[in-house]
Amino acid sequence: MKRTLMLSAAALAALSLAACNKTAANNAGSTASDTAANAATSAATATNKAEDATGAAVGATSANTLGSHDTGAFVSNASQGDMYEVQAAQIAQKRSKNKDVVAFAKMMVKDHTKSTAMMKPLMAAANQTPAAKLDDRRQGFIDHLNSASDADFDKTYIDQQVAAHQEALDLLQGYAKDGSDAGLKGGAANLAPTVQMHLDKAKSIQAGLKS
C-alpha cells in the first residue's frame, strides 16, 4: 500500500512537472511570437515612414519645378492634393482620439472641398480636366494611414499633413507667380493664404505630438 502511494505521488509529481514544462514552453513560444510580430510591425512602420519622406521630397520637387508653371501639371497636382486631403481627413476623423487632430481633419474636409469647388470652373475655363483619382504616390500616403497602428496614427497623419501642405503652398505660390493661365493664377493666389494657415496649424499640432 505504501509503495502504491509512493508510486502515485511520483506519477503526480511527474505529471505536474510535465504540465509546468508545457506551460513554460507555451509561454516562451507566445513571447517569441509576440516579439516577432512587434519586430515586423516596427519594420513596416519604419518602411512606411521612409516611403512617406521620399514621397514628400518627390512632391516638393514637382511643385517647385514643372507644377509651378505648367498648367497641366498644376491642375493635376492641385486636384489630387485636394482629393488626398479629403480622403486622409476622413480616415483621421474615424481613427484619431486626439481632439486637435480631429478638429484639424474636419477643417481639411470643409476647406479642401470648398477649394475643389472653387478651382473646378477655373480648370474648365483653361480647358483642363482635374485628376480622376490619386496617383501612386498619394495613394501610398493613404495606404500608410490605413495601416498605421493606433499608437502611430496621429503622428503619421500630421507628418503627412505638414509635408502635403508645404507642397501645396509651393505649388500655389509658384503658379500664382509663373503660371500661364490668368484664371488659375488668380485662383492659386486666393488659395495660398488658406493653405499657409493649414500648414501653420499642422506644424503646431506636430510640435505638440512630439512633447
N, C-alpha and C positions, 0 to 999 in steps of 0.2 A: 504493500500500500504506500509505504514511504517512498519507494522507488518510483511508483507511478506518479505520485505528487511531484517528485523532483523532475521527472521527465516532462510533465505537463508545464511546470514552471519554466523549464528550459525552452520548451517549444513556444510558450507565450512570449518569453523574452526575445527569442529569435524572430518571431512574427513582429513584435514591436520594433525591433531594430530594423527589420526589413521595411516596415512602414515608414519609419523615420528617414531611412535612406532614400526611399522612393519620394517622400515629400521634399527632401533636400534636393534631390535630382530635378524634381519638377520645378521647384523654386529657382534653381540655378538655370534651368532651361528657359523659364519665363523671363528671368533677369537678362539673360543673354539675348533673348528675342526682343525684349524692350529696348535694350541698348542698341541693337542693330537697327531697329525701327527708328529710334531717335537719331541715330547717325545718318540714316537715309533721308530723314526729314530735314535735318540740318544741311545736308549736302544739296538737296533740292532747293532749299531756301536760298543758299549761297549762290547757286547757279542762276536762279530767277533774278536775284538782285544784280548779278553781273550782267545778265541779259538786259535788264531794265536800264542799267547805266549805259550800256552800249547803244541801246535804242534811243536813249535821250541824247547821246552825243551825235548820232546819225541825224536825229530830228533837228538839233541845233544847227548842224552844218547845212542841212537842206533849207531851213528857214532863213539863214543868213546868206545863202547863195542864190540858187535858182528861184526859190519861193519869194525872194524879196523883190523880184522884178518881172518874172514870167507869169503872165495872167493864168495860164492853165495850171501851173504848179501851185500858184497861190490859192486858186479855187479848190483844187484837190485837197491841199493841206488844211485850209481853213474849214472846209466842210467836214473832213474827217476829224479834225480837232474837236469841233462841237459834238459830233457823234460819239467820240470816245468819252468826252467829259460827261455826257448824259448817261451813257451806259455804266461808266465807272461809279458815278454818283448813286445810281440806283442800287448797285451792289453794296456800296457803303451804307446807304440808308437801312438796308436789311441786316447787315452784319456788324456794324460798329456799335459799341456800347458807350462810346465817348461822345458826350453831348456837343462838344465843339466840332468834332468830325462830322456828326450827323447834321448839325446846322449848316456847316460848310457844304456838305453834299446836297442839301436841299437848295441852297443858293445856286449851286452849279446847275442843277436841273432847270431851275427857273431862268437863270441868266443865259445859259447856252441854248436853251430852247428859243428864247427871245432873239438871240443873235442869229440863229439859223433862219428864223422868220424874216429878220431884217435884211440879211445878206442874199436870200434866195432870189428876190426880184432883181437885185443888182447883178447877180451872176447871170440871170436870164437875159438881161439887157446887154450884157457883154458877150452874149452867145456862148456861154459856158454852162456846163452841166455839173452840179455838185456830185461828189462821190456817192455811190450807192451803198458801199459797205466799207468797213475798215480794212486797211492793208495789213500785211502780216505783222509788221512792227507793232502797230497799235492793238491788233488782236492779241498779240503776245502779252501786252500790258494787262488786258482784260483777263486772259487766262491765268496770269500770275496772281491777280487779285482773287480770282475764284479759288485758286489752290493754296493761298496763304493760310497759315494757321490762325486761329483766333488771337493768339498772343502777338503775332506779327502783322495782323491785318492793318491796323491803323497806321503804323509806320510805313508799310508798303504803299498804302493808298496815298498818304500825304507826300511821301518822297516822289511818287509818280506825279502828283499834282504840282509840286514845285517845278519839276523838270518840264512838264507839259505846258504850264503857264509861261515859263520863261521862253520856251519855243514859240508859243502863240504870240507872245508880246513882240519877240524879234520879227516874226513873220508879218504881223500887222504894221509895226513901225517901219519895217523895210519896204513893204509895198506902198504904204502911205507916202513914203519919200520917193521911191524909184519906180513904182508901177506905171503901166501904160494906159490903164482904163480909168477915166476920171471918176465914174460912179463907184467903182470898187476902191479906189484910193480914198474917197470920202468915207465910205463905209468902214474901211480899215482904221482910218484916223478916229472915227467916232467910237469904235470898239476898244481901242487901245487903253484908254483910262480905266475901263471896267476890268480888263484883263490884268492891268497893273494892280488894281485893288485886290483881285483874286490872288495874285502872286504874293502880295504882301501878307494877306491873311493866311495863306498856306504856309509861308515861312514862319509866321508867328506860332501856328499850331505845331509845326515841325520842331521848333525850339522847345516848346512845352513837352512834347513827347520824349525828348532826349533827357529831360531833367528827372 
